[in-house]
């Protein structure tokens, strides 16, 4: 490939590489495989910057945080994420760890299914699992706002969540869930799930 082709591909996948890199925790062989891949990417970046200077990455202003139990992540969940993305959002899928009352499949299994389902989709990313976000907790909402402080942040939730979740019945504070912009998923979209 010439440098133009590599640039095109890198501009479209760099963020996906970064978000998926931490997801692979299989074993020592994966460590060496990832190290080899990162070596090639590092050499490419150095070559690009030497020849062309800094990269010109497209800036997407809106971010949509899409939490869910995703048991399992389905074609319907993917369709909703793609629909939100197509409206101009970067979509971050967060596996909800705070639905203890539901009898779900193991968390790592649900996360792997979610990651594999959107691996080929641009601008749809897994939210880091080491940053748990409970939308009912104002401290977590504050953390989420800080992570995306330079972006227009939205929260994708179903109308059933707004009507029944305890987070929406709590007293309004500076960092309660009600202070975040929302993208409401109506029943006609939820039928896909």
Backbone as numpy.savetxt, mean C-alpha at the origin, in Angstrom:
# Nx Ny Nz CAx CAy CAz Cx Cy Cz
19.07 -4.25 -23.37 18.23 -3.07 -23.37 19.11 -1.82 -23.37
18.64 -0.82 -24.08 19.37 0.44 -24.01 18.92 1.21 -22.75
19.62 2.30 -22.46 19.37 3.05 -21.23 17.95 3.62 -21.18
17.40 4.03 -22.33 16.03 4.57 -22.36 15.01 3.51 -21.93
15.18 2.29 -22.40 14.26 1.21 -22.02 14.38 0.90 -20.53
15.62 0.84 -20.05 15.83 0.59 -18.62 15.21 1.70 -17.78
15.38 2.94 -18.23 14.80 4.08 -17.50 13.29 3.96 -17.42
12.67 3.63 -18.55 11.22 3.48 -18.58 10.76 2.44 -17.57
11.41 1.29 -17.57 11.03 0.22 -16.64 11.28 0.62 -15.19
12.43 1.22 -14.94 12.76 1.57 -13.56 11.80 2.61 -13.00
11.45 3.60 -13.80 10.51 4.64 -13.35 9.17 4.01 -12.97
8.78 2.94 -13.65 7.50 2.29 -13.39 7.54 1.26 -12.26
8.72 0.77 -11.91 8.75 -0.30 -10.90 9.58 0.00 -9.66
10.26 1.13 -9.61 11.18 1.36 -8.49 10.47 1.30 -7.14
9.28 1.89 -7.04 8.57 1.93 -5.77 8.05 0.54 -5.40
7.68 -0.23 -6.41 7.21 -1.59 -6.18 8.37 -2.44 -5.64
9.57 -2.25 -6.20 10.75 -2.98 -5.72 11.00 -2.65 -4.26
10.97 -1.37 -3.93 11.22 -0.95 -2.55 10.19 -1.52 -1.58
8.92 -1.49 -1.98 7.88 -1.96 -1.06 7.89 -3.47 -0.91
8.26 -4.19 -1.96 8.24 -5.65 -1.90 9.53 -6.23 -1.32
10.59 -5.46 -1.29 11.88 -5.96 -0.82 11.81 -6.47 0.61
11.11 -5.75 1.46 11.01 -6.16 2.86 10.06 -7.32 3.07
9.27 -7.64 2.06 8.27 -8.69 2.20 8.86 -10.08 2.14
9.99 -10.24 1.47 10.56 -11.55 1.24 11.43 -11.97 2.41
10.92 -12.92 3.21 11.65 -13.37 4.39 11.79 -14.89 4.37
12.07 -15.44 3.22 12.06 -16.89 3.06 13.29 -17.58 3.65
14.48 -17.03 3.42 15.66 -17.71 3.92 16.93 -17.12 3.37
18.05 -17.81 3.66 19.36 -17.31 3.29 19.55 -17.22 1.78
19.02 -18.17 1.03 19.17 -18.12 -0.43 18.51 -16.87 -0.99
17.36 -16.49 -0.44 16.69 -15.27 -0.87 17.54 -14.04 -0.57
18.25 -14.07 0.55 19.14 -12.95 0.88 20.18 -12.77 -0.22
20.80 -13.85 -0.66 21.83 -13.76 -1.70 21.22 -13.36 -3.05
20.06 -13.86 -3.34 19.38 -13.49 -4.58 19.04 -12.00 -4.58
18.49 -11.52 -3.46 18.16 -10.09 -3.35 19.42 -9.23 -3.43
20.50 -9.69 -2.81 21.75 -8.93 -2.85 22.26 -8.82 -4.28
22.17 -9.89 -5.05 22.63 -9.85 -6.45 21.77 -8.89 -7.27
20.46 -8.95 -7.06 19.55 -8.05 -7.79 19.84 -6.60 -7.41
20.00 -6.33 -6.12 20.27 -4.97 -5.68 21.61 -4.46 -6.22
22.58 -5.35 -6.36 23.86 -4.95 -6.94 23.65 -4.46 -8.38
22.86 -5.19 -9.16 22.59 -4.79 -10.55 21.83 -3.45 -10.59
20.86 -3.32 -9.70 20.09 -2.07 -9.66 20.98 -0.90 -9.26
21.84 -1.11 -8.29 22.76 -0.07 -7.84 23.68 0.36 -8.99
24.20 -0.60 -9.74 25.08 -0.28 -10.87 24.30 0.48 -11.94
23.07 0.07 -12.20 22.24 0.78 -13.17 22.01 2.23 -12.73
21.65 2.43 -11.44 21.39 3.78 -10.94 22.64 4.64 -11.08
23.79 4.10 -10.70 25.04 4.84 -10.83 25.33 5.22 -12.28
25.10 4.27 -13.20 25.32 4.52 -14.63 24.36 5.62 -15.13
23.10 5.51 -14.74 22.10 6.49 -15.16 22.49 7.89 -14.67
22.84 8.00 -13.40 23.16 9.31 -12.84 24.42 9.89 -13.47
25.37 9.03 -13.82 26.58 9.50 -14.48 26.28 10.04 -15.87
25.42 9.33 -16.62 25.10 9.71 -18.00 24.06 10.84 -18.04
22.97 10.70 -17.26 21.83 11.61 -17.39 21.58 12.51 -16.19
22.21 12.26 -15.08 21.92 13.03 -13.88 20.79 12.39 -13.07
20.13 13.20 -12.27 19.07 12.69 -11.38 17.88 12.15 -12.17
17.16 11.23 -11.53 15.93 10.70 -12.11 14.82 11.74 -12.01
13.89 11.69 -12.91 12.69 12.53 -12.89 11.49 11.63 -12.65
11.15 11.43 -11.40 10.04 10.55 -11.05 8.74 11.33 -11.08
7.67 10.71 -11.60 6.38 11.39 -11.57 5.88 11.50 -10.12
5.27 12.62 -9.80 4.77 12.85 -8.45 3.26 12.65 -8.45
2.82 11.76 -7.58 1.38 11.55 -7.38 1.05 12.18 -6.03
0.11 13.06 -6.00 -0.18 13.82 -4.78 -1.11 13.07 -3.83
-2.04 12.31 -4.32 -3.05 11.71 -3.45 -2.64 10.29 -3.06
-2.88 9.98 -1.79 -2.60 8.66 -1.25 -3.88 8.12 -0.64
-4.17 6.86 -0.92 -5.34 6.22 -0.32 -4.87 5.02 0.52
-5.16 5.07 1.79 -4.86 3.98 2.72 -6.09 3.08 2.73
-5.91 1.84 2.29 -7.03 0.91 2.14 -6.81 -0.28 3.08
-7.34 -0.20 4.31 -7.18 -1.31 5.25 -8.28 -2.34 5.07
-7.98 -3.56 5.45 -8.99 -4.60 5.39 -8.46 -5.89 5.98
-9.40 -6.77 6.32 -9.02 -8.09 6.81 -8.49 -8.93 5.65
-9.07 -8.71 4.47 -8.64 -9.39 3.25 -8.50 -10.90 3.49
-9.61 -11.54 3.83 -9.60 -12.97 4.16 -10.45 -13.77 3.18
-9.86 -14.15 2.06 -8.56 -13.76 1.52 -8.72 -12.53 0.64
-7.60 -12.00 0.18 -7.61 -10.90 -0.77 -8.17 -11.45 -2.08
-9.23 -10.82 -2.58 -9.96 -11.38 -3.73 -9.81 -10.49 -4.97
-10.34 -10.98 -6.07 -10.38 -10.17 -7.29 -11.21 -8.91 -7.06
-12.21 -8.99 -6.19 -13.01 -7.81 -5.87 -12.19 -6.76 -5.13
-11.39 -7.19 -4.16 -10.51 -6.24 -3.47 -9.55 -5.59 -4.46
-9.02 -6.41 -5.35 -8.09 -5.89 -6.36 -8.79 -4.90 -7.28
-10.01 -5.21 -7.68 -10.77 -4.31 -8.56 -11.02 -2.97 -7.87
-11.34 -2.99 -6.59 -11.56 -1.75 -5.85 -10.26 -0.96 -5.77
-9.14 -1.63 -5.46 -7.85 -0.94 -5.39 -7.48 -0.33 -6.74
-7.74 -1.05 -7.83 -7.44 -0.53 -9.16 -8.33 0.66 -9.50
-9.59 0.59 -9.10 -10.52 1.69 -9.36 -10.05 2.95 -8.63
-9.63 2.80 -7.38 -9.13 3.95 -6.62 -7.86 4.47 -7.26
-6.95 3.58 -7.63 -5.70 3.97 -8.29 -5.97 4.75 -9.56
-6.96 4.29 -10.34 -7.27 4.94 -11.61 -7.86 6.34 -11.44
-8.26 6.67 -10.22 -8.73 8.02 -9.92 -7.57 8.96 -9.59
-6.33 8.44 -9.63 -5.15 9.27 -9.40 -4.47 9.06 -8.07
-4.81 7.99 -7.37 -4.23 7.72 -6.06 -3.08 6.72 -6.14
-2.14 6.84 -5.20 -1.26 5.74 -4.84 -2.02 5.00 -3.75
-2.25 3.70 -3.92 -3.04 2.92 -2.98 -2.11 2.08 -2.12
-2.31 2.18 -0.81 -1.54 1.38 0.14 -2.49 0.42 0.85
-2.28 -0.86 0.62 -3.11 -1.90 1.21 -2.55 -2.27 2.58
-3.39 -2.20 3.58 -2.96 -2.52 4.94 -3.78 -3.69 5.46
-3.11 -4.75 5.77 -3.77 -5.92 6.33 -4.19 -5.58 7.75
-5.48 -5.55 8.00 -6.04 -5.15 9.29 -5.72 -6.22 10.34
-4.94 -5.83 11.32 -4.58 -6.73 12.40 -5.50 -6.56 13.60
-6.51 -5.72 13.47 -7.31 -5.37 14.62 -8.73 -5.91 14.53
-8.93 -6.95 13.74 -10.24 -7.60 13.62 -10.19 -8.95 14.33
-9.95 -8.89 15.63 -9.75 -10.12 16.38 -11.01 -10.97 16.45
-12.16 -10.36 16.33 -13.40 -11.12 16.45 -13.66 -12.00 15.24
-12.99 -11.72 14.14 -13.16 -12.52 12.94 -12.24 -13.73 13.01
-12.72 -14.84 12.53 -11.90 -16.06 12.51 -11.24 -16.14 11.15
-10.08 -15.52 11.05 -9.42 -15.37 9.76 -8.33 -16.42 9.54
-7.91 -16.50 8.28 -6.74 -17.31 7.94 -5.51 -16.67 8.58
-4.41 -17.41 8.70 -3.20 -16.83 9.29 -2.77 -15.55 8.56
-2.28 -14.59 9.34 -1.91 -13.27 8.82 -0.90 -13.35 7.69
0.17 -14.13 7.85 1.19 -14.20 6.81 0.65 -14.77 5.51
-0.26 -15.73 5.61 -0.88 -16.29 4.41 -1.72 -15.22 3.70
-2.52 -14.48 4.47 -3.34 -13.43 3.87 -2.46 -12.35 3.25
-1.34 -12.02 3.89 -0.43 -10.99 3.36 0.23 -11.46 2.07
0.64 -12.73 2.02 1.27 -13.25 0.79 0.28 -13.22 -0.37
-0.96 -13.62 -0.11 -1.98 -13.60 -1.16 -2.20 -12.17 -1.64
-2.30 -11.22 -0.69 -2.49 -9.82 -1.05 -1.32 -9.32 -1.90
-0.10 -9.59 -1.46 1.08 -9.11 -2.19 1.17 -9.72 -3.59
0.92 -11.01 -3.70 0.98 -11.65 -5.02 -0.11 -11.11 -5.94
-1.26 -10.80 -5.37 -2.39 -10.33 -6.18 -2.14 -8.98 -6.83
-1.35 -8.13 -6.18 -1.13 -6.79 -6.72 0.31 -6.56 -7.19
1.10 -7.62 -7.23 2.52 -7.48 -7.61 2.69 -6.87 -8.99
1.76 -7.13 -9.89 1.89 -6.61 -11.25 1.17 -5.28 -11.46
0.64 -4.69 -10.42 -0.13 -3.46 -10.53 0.71 -2.25 -10.12
0.77 -1.26 -11.00 1.47 -0.02 -10.66 0.64 0.78 -9.66
1.33 1.50 -8.80 0.73 2.43 -7.85 -0.20 1.78 -6.84
-0.05 0.47 -6.63 -0.74 -0.24 -5.55 0.35 -0.97 -4.78
0.46 -0.66 -3.47 1.57 -1.15 -2.67 1.08 -1.74 -1.35
1.80 -2.73 -0.84 1.49 -3.17 0.53 2.01 -2.13 1.51
1.21 -1.81 2.50 1.67 -0.91 3.55 2.61 -1.71 4.45
3.71 -1.11 4.92 4.67 -1.87 5.73 4.01 -2.53 6.94
4.30 -3.82 7.10 3.67 -4.55 8.20 4.24 -4.18 9.56
5.41 -3.53 9.59 5.99 -3.16 10.87 5.46 -1.83 11.40
4.47 -1.27 10.70 3.80 -0.05 11.17 2.30 -0.37 11.29
1.89 -0.95 12.41 0.47 -1.29 12.55 -0.38 -0.03 12.71
-1.45 0.04 11.94 -2.35 1.19 12.00 -3.74 0.69 12.37
-4.21 1.14 13.51 -5.58 0.86 13.95 -6.34 2.17 13.77
-7.30 2.20 12.85 -7.99 3.46 12.56 -8.81 3.97 13.74
-9.03 3.14 14.75 -9.74 3.58 15.96 -8.82 4.27 16.95
-7.52 4.23 16.70 -6.55 4.80 17.63 -6.02 6.13 17.09
-6.32 7.25 17.77 -5.84 8.56 17.30 -4.32 8.65 17.16
-3.58 7.93 18.00 -2.12 7.93 17.88 -1.70 7.32 16.54
-2.37 6.24 16.15 -2.06 5.60 14.86 -2.47 6.49 13.68
-3.58 7.19 13.82 -4.00 8.12 12.76 -2.97 9.25 12.64
-2.47 9.73 13.76 -1.42 10.75 13.75 -0.17 10.22 13.04
0.21 8.98 13.32 1.35 8.35 12.66 1.12 8.28 11.15
-0.07 7.86 10.75 -0.41 7.76 9.32 -0.34 9.13 8.65
-0.87 10.15 9.31 -0.80 11.50 8.76 0.64 11.97 8.60
1.50 11.62 9.55 2.91 12.01 9.47 3.63 11.27 8.35
3.31 10.01 8.15 3.95 9.23 7.08 3.67 9.88 5.73
2.45 10.35 5.55 2.04 10.95 4.27 1.83 12.45 4.40
2.66 13.12 5.20 2.43 14.53 5.51 2.49 15.45 4.30
3.19 15.07 3.24 3.27 15.92 2.05 2.29 15.49 0.97
1.35 14.64 1.32 0.38 14.10 0.36 -1.04 14.39 0.84
-1.97 14.34 -0.10 -3.38 14.39 0.25 -3.78 12.96 0.64
-4.04 12.73 1.93 -4.33 11.39 2.45 -5.83 11.12 2.48
-6.19 9.95 1.98 -7.57 9.47 2.03 -7.58 8.10 2.67
-8.70 7.74 3.24 -8.91 6.43 3.83 -10.05 5.77 3.08
-9.83 4.57 2.55 -10.88 3.85 1.82 -11.57 2.90 2.79
-12.85 3.14 2.99 -13.63 2.28 3.89 -15.01 2.08 3.30
-15.61 0.97 3.65 -16.98 0.71 3.26 -17.95 1.48 4.14
-19.09 1.76 3.59 -20.10 2.49 4.37 -20.50 1.70 5.61
-20.43 0.37 5.54 -20.76 -0.45 6.71 -19.77 -0.19 7.84
-18.52 0.08 7.51 -17.51 0.39 8.54 -17.86 1.71 9.20
-18.19 2.71 8.41 -18.53 4.02 8.96 -19.77 3.91 9.85
-20.73 3.10 9.46 -21.97 2.98 10.22 -21.81 2.15 11.49
-20.89 1.17 11.49 -20.86 0.22 12.61 -19.56 0.20 13.42
-18.47 0.70 12.88 -17.20 0.62 13.61 -17.18 1.61 14.77
-16.62 1.17 15.88 -16.57 2.02 17.07 -15.71 3.26 16.85
-14.77 3.20 15.93 -13.88 4.35 15.67 -14.68 5.59 15.26
-15.80 5.39 14.59 -16.58 6.52 14.09 -17.58 7.03 15.12
-17.68 6.34 16.25 -18.56 6.80 17.32 -17.78 7.48 18.45
-16.45 7.50 18.32 -15.62 8.13 19.34 -15.71 9.64 19.23
-15.35 10.31 20.31 -15.33 11.77 20.35 -14.32 12.29 19.34
-14.69 13.34 18.64 -13.83 13.95 17.64 -12.64 14.63 18.32
-11.43 14.26 17.88 -10.20 14.88 18.36 -9.38 15.29 17.13
-8.24 15.92 17.36 -7.39 16.39 16.25 -6.92 15.25 15.35
-6.79 14.06 15.91 -6.30 12.93 15.12 -7.25 11.73 15.14
-8.51 11.97 15.30 -9.45 10.85 15.21 -9.70 10.53 13.74
-10.23 9.37 13.48 -10.40 8.89 12.10 -11.30 9.83 11.29
-12.19 10.55 11.95 -13.09 11.46 11.24 -12.35 12.63 10.61
-11.11 12.90 11.02 -10.35 14.04 10.49 -9.59 13.71 9.21
-9.65 12.47 8.78 -8.98 12.04 7.55 -9.98 12.08 6.40
-9.55 12.53 5.23 -10.40 12.45 4.04 -10.78 10.99 3.81
-11.97 10.77 3.31 -12.43 9.40 3.08 -12.82 9.18 1.62
-12.58 7.97 1.18 -13.11 7.49 -0.09 -14.03 6.35 0.30
-15.33 6.57 0.18 -16.31 5.60 0.66 -16.59 4.56 -0.42
-16.56 3.33 0.00 -16.89 2.21 -0.89 -18.36 1.89 -0.69
-19.13 2.11 -1.72 -20.57 1.88 -1.63 -20.89 0.42 -1.93
-22.09 0.02 -1.61 -22.49 -1.39 -1.73 -22.34 -1.92 -3.15
-22.51 -1.08 -4.17 -22.37 -1.61 -5.53 -20.94 -2.07 -5.80
-19.95 -1.47 -5.12 -18.56 -1.91 -5.26 -18.29 -3.09 -4.33
-18.91 -3.06 -3.16 -18.68 -4.13 -2.20 -19.26 -5.45 -2.68
-20.22 -5.39 -3.59 -20.74 -6.62 -4.17 -19.67 -7.40 -4.90
-18.62 -6.70 -5.36 -17.51 -7.36 -6.03 -16.73 -8.23 -5.05
-16.73 -7.84 -3.78 -15.96 -8.57 -2.78 -16.67 -9.83 -2.44
